């Protein structure tokens, strides 16, 4: 592999950026300074940038605690996107896996691993996604009860669709956790609306085996750990009835 491609794929900048970095003498291969961006390197070579060892990874994986007010997109001319929150050079092809509404916060996976992205989003996958919801009552429904648990379990019927069975866990009169295996537009909000409640706060806390890091503030992100990457890559997609 060319040295400039190695550095670009490792998230150290665009191909143009890393060419300039290499020519400036900031890169060493096996302890020797290298200024030719086209230098061929192998897996056994040691590459240092400004004295820091650079480990090559074909794909990038990030966990983000998405804040409210940004959209889940790769680019937009009028609104801030989740990729705008990535301060380091954005790896080529990085994109969010699925989407969260603009005012929804919480777990968002970003990767340029197209195969994993497709597998987690496949309609046949039934990957469980857990949300915490805080609700506002109306005149008829002042608190959640067992009838809501049963309705979610049976599959909420909306005007244009019937949702797959979901698991509702009541935490208090107006707070709950809900696990769904779909990801339709405004689905969780619409499901609660059909039961007479408005969602005033919604946070995704897990997706399949990936759980939001409680130490990660809203608007922040971090690379996935090796264990987290392994858990996603080996995750077995289960039938809908076994998703919970």
C-alpha positions in Angstrom: 0.0 0.0 0.0 1.2 3.6 -0.7 2.1 5.5 2.4 -0.2 8.4 1.6 -3.2 6.0 1.2 -2.2 4.3 4.5 -2.3 7.6 6.4 -5.5 8.8 4.7 -7.3 5.6 5.4 -6.2 5.9 9.0 -8.0 9.2 9.3 -5.0 11.5 9.2 -6.4 13.7 6.5 -7.3 13.7 2.8 -4.9 12.3 0.3 -3.7 15.9 -0.5 -3.3 16.7 3.2 -1.2 13.6 4.0 1.0 14.1 0.9 1.9 17.5 2.4 2.4 16.0 5.8 4.8 13.3 4.4 6.8 15.8 2.3 7.3 18.0 5.4 9.3 15.2 7.0 6.9 14.4 9.8 6.5 10.7 8.9 9.0 7.9 9.6 8.9 4.3 8.4 10.8 1.8 10.5 12.6 4.6 12.2 13.7 6.4 9.0 12.2 9.7 7.8 10.3 9.3 4.5 9.3 12.2 2.3 7.9 10.3 -0.7 4.1 9.9 -0.5 4.3 6.9 -2.9 6.5 4.9 -0.7 5.2 1.3 -0.5 4.7 -0.1 2.9 3.6 -3.5 4.2 1.7 -4.8 7.3 5.0 -5.4 9.0 6.3 -1.8 8.7 6.2 0.6 11.6 4.7 4.0 10.6 5.1 7.0 12.9 3.5 10.5 12.5 5.1 13.1 14.7 6.5 10.3 16.8 3.1 8.6 17.2 2.6 5.0 16.0 -0.1 4.8 13.4 -2.1 1.6 13.3 -3.9 0.9 10.1 -7.5 0.0 10.1 -9.5 -0.6 6.9 -12.7 0.7 8.5 -13.6 3.4 11.1 -16.2 2.9 13.8 -17.4 5.7 16.1 -20.0 5.9 18.9 -21.7 9.3 19.1 -24.0 10.6 21.8 -26.1 12.7 19.4 -27.3 16.0 20.7 -30.6 17.6 19.8 -30.5 20.2 17.0 -28.4 18.4 14.5 -29.6 16.1 11.7 -28.5 12.6 10.9 -27.0 13.2 7.5 -23.6 13.3 5.9 -24.0 16.9 4.6 -26.6 19.6 4.4 -26.3 23.2 3.2 -28.6 24.7 5.8 -28.4 22.6 8.9 -25.7 21.1 11.1 -25.1 17.4 10.6 -23.7 14.7 12.8 -20.6 14.6 10.6 -20.0 18.3 11.4 -19.4 17.2 15.0 -16.4 15.0 14.0 -13.4 17.3 14.6 -10.7 14.9 13.4 -10.3 14.3 9.7 -13.4 12.4 8.6 -12.5 8.9 7.2 -13.6 8.5 3.6 -17.2 7.1 3.3 -18.1 7.6 7.0 -21.8 7.7 7.5 -24.4 7.2 10.2 -26.0 3.7 10.6 -29.7 4.6 10.5 -31.0 7.9 11.7 -32.3 9.8 14.7 -34.8 12.6 14.5 -33.4 16.1 14.8 -34.6 16.5 18.4 -33.8 12.9 19.5 -30.6 12.3 21.4 -28.4 9.3 22.2 -26.6 6.5 20.6 -25.6 6.8 17.0 -23.1 4.5 15.2 -21.0 5.9 12.4 -18.9 3.8 10.1 -17.6 3.4 6.6 -18.0 -0.4 6.9 -20.7 -0.8 4.2 -21.4 -4.4 4.9 -22.0 -3.9 8.6 -24.2 -0.8 7.9 -26.3 -2.9 5.5 -26.6 -5.8 7.9 -27.7 -3.7 10.8 -30.3 -1.8 8.7 -31.7 -4.7 6.7 -35.5 -4.8 7.1 -35.2 -8.5 7.7 -32.7 -8.0 10.5 -35.0 -7.0 13.4 -32.1 -5.4 15.3 -33.5 -4.2 18.6 -33.2 -0.5 19.4 -33.9 0.7 23.0 -35.2 4.2 23.8 -35.9 6.1 26.9 -39.0 8.3 26.6 -40.4 11.1 28.8 -44.0 11.8 28.0 -46.6 14.6 28.4 -50.2 13.5 29.3 -53.4 14.8 27.9 -56.9 15.1 29.5 -57.7 11.4 29.0 -54.4 9.7 29.7 -52.5 10.8 32.8 -50.2 7.8 33.2 -49.0 4.7 31.5 -50.5 1.4 32.5 -50.7 -2.3 31.6 -52.9 -1.6 28.6 -50.1 0.3 26.9 -47.7 -2.6 27.5 -50.2 -4.9 25.8 -50.8 -2.6 22.9 -47.1 -2.3 22.2 -46.6 -6.0 22.5 -49.5 -6.7 20.0 -48.2 -4.1 17.5 -49.4 -0.6 17.5 -51.8 0.2 14.6 -51.1 3.6 12.9 -53.0 5.2 10.1 -50.5 4.0 7.4 -48.9 1.0 9.0 -49.0 -1.6 11.8 -45.9 -1.6 13.8 -44.1 -4.8 14.7 -44.4 -6.0 18.3 -42.4 -3.8 20.7 -41.5 -4.1 24.3 -42.7 -1.3 26.6 -41.3 -1.1 30.2 -42.9 1.5 32.5 -40.4 3.3 34.7 -42.9 5.8 36.2 -46.3 7.4 35.4 -44.8 9.3 32.4 -41.5 7.7 31.7 -40.7 4.4 29.9 -38.2 2.4 28.0 -39.3 1.0 24.6 -37.5 -1.6 22.4 -38.5 -1.6 18.7 -37.1 -3.8 15.9 -38.0 -1.3 13.1 -36.9 2.3 12.4 -39.8 4.0 10.6 -40.1 7.8 10.5 -41.0 9.2 13.9 -42.1 5.7 14.9 -41.6 5.8 18.7 -43.3 9.3 18.9 -46.2 8.1 16.7 -46.7 4.9 18.8 -47.0 6.9 22.0 -49.2 9.4 20.3 -51.6 6.7 19.3 -51.9 5.9 23.0 -52.7 9.5 24.0 -49.2 10.7 25.0 -46.8 13.2 23.5 -43.1 12.5 23.7 -41.2 15.5 25.2 -37.8 13.8 25.4 -36.4 10.8 23.5 -33.0 9.1 23.8 -31.7 6.0 22.2 -29.6 4.0 24.6 -28.7 0.8 22.7 -28.7 -0.8 19.2 -28.2 -4.5 19.1 -25.2 -5.3 21.3 -24.0 -1.7 21.3 -24.8 0.3 24.4 -24.4 4.0 24.8 -21.4 4.8 27.0 -22.8 6.6 30.0 -19.5 8.6 30.3 -20.0 10.1 26.8 -21.5 13.6 27.0 -24.1 14.7 24.4 -22.3 16.0 21.3 -19.3 13.9 21.9 -18.0 10.7 20.2 -15.3 8.1 20.5 -13.9 5.2 18.5 -15.4 1.9 19.3 -13.3 -0.5 21.4 -12.1 -3.7 19.9 -14.7 -5.6 22.0 -17.5 -3.4 20.7 -16.4 -3.8 17.1 -16.2 -7.6 17.6 -19.6 -7.7 19.2 -21.1 -6.0 16.2 -19.3 -8.0 13.6 -20.3 -11.3 15.3 -23.8 -10.2 16.2 -26.4 -12.7 15.1 -29.6 -11.3 13.6 -32.5 -12.9 15.4 -36.1 -13.5 14.3 -38.5 -10.8 15.3 -40.1 -12.9 18.1 -36.7 -13.5 19.7 -35.4 -9.9 19.4 -36.3 -9.1 23.0 
